[in-house]
Amino acid sequence: MASPIHHAQATEEAKRLRKEAGAWLKDLRKSAGLSQLDLATRLGLKYYTFISQIENGIGRVPSNLMEPWAGLVGVTPADFAKRLLSFYDPQTYRLLFDE
Amino acid sequence: MSNVISFPALARRARPRADRGRWSAAELAELMRLFGACCRGYAGAATFETGQTEMGDPQFYVVGTGPDLPCIAFASRIGTSGGHIRYVVQDGSGEVIAEGETAAAAIDIAVSTLASRNRPRRILAYLVRSIAMLLPCGIAREAGWLGDFWIEIADNPLIETLIGYAA
């Protein structure tokens, strides 16, 4: 079983990666010339606040939105999903893709 | 010369104005009610963070402290930079739980929605706890250790049912 110290370290690392994912998503959106409101509207979301929550490193991009989100920011869905996996689940990413 | 003096600027200043990107003390008090409701329905520990959108609208996030860092719910005040102010409460997946013209109205709805979402889980937890507590009784009954004491408690049909499950 993981010790409380190990658990806290894992949580901090997960938090750091989640913030990195948010920053990456924000850069992609800005490069595509979209505001948070534009992106939310094109994804069919009622409020743009969800985009902000994800870019602030709190939430995760839901799997059902990955493909349209990738298309709107000009990335292939596979690359988009792969990069997000490296932030959200680095252990699985390492098992699948690390040579 | 008119002796009527208008004070439009003063009147506007006197109205409580939402600070761009920040929550007021009154709004934070309401948000703490949301935090409490989220904690009651969440099995692990939870914490909260604040942030803002690129338009300067403030956000309040309730986040679980588990390894997956689940966002349990978040609240936003939209329209701060101009236009109609509205409060929106969403769950971690972005689904709108509540909306309102005031923080109190939105959070009232959110708290009751969260409570109704958590109710089935609470009933299940109660049943599991009850069965776990009565498990030794079930074993004792099977082993015939309870004797006369068993006859008294077995009159209750609920206890009988639960012990039946436990055994």
Chai-1 contact restraints between the chains, C-beta under 6 A:
chainA,res_idxA,chainB,res_idxB,connection_type,confidence,min_distance_angstrom,max_distance_angstrom,comment,restraint_id
A,A10,B,P67,contact,1.0,0.0,6.0,A-B,restraint_1
A,A14,B,P67,contact,1.0,0.0,6.0,A-B,restraint_2
A,A14,B,L69,contact,1.0,0.0,6.0,A-B,restraint_3
A,Q36,B,E54,contact,1.0,0.0,6.0,A-B,restraint_4
A,Y47,B,V88,contact,1.0,0.0,6.0,A-B,restraint_5
A,T49,B,S76,contact,1.0,0.0,6.0,A-B,restraint_6
A,T49,B,V88,contact,1.0,0.0,6.0,A-B,restraint_7
A,F50,B,G94,contact,1.0,0.0,6.0,A-B,restraint_8
A,S52,B,T53,contact,1.0,0.0,6.0,A-B,restraint_9
A,Q53,B,F74,contact,1.0,0.0,6.0,A-B,restraint_10
A,N56,B,G51,contact,1.0,0.0,6.0,A-B,restraint_11
A,I58,B,Y61,contact,1.0,0.0,6.0,A-B,restraint_12
A,I58,B,C71,contact,1.0,0.0,6.0,A-B,restraint_13
A,G59,B,C71,contact,1.0,0.0,6.0,A-B,restraint_14
A,G59,B,G92,contact,1.0,0.0,6.0,A-B,restraint_15
A,P62,B,S93,contact,1.0,0.0,6.0,A-B,restraint_16
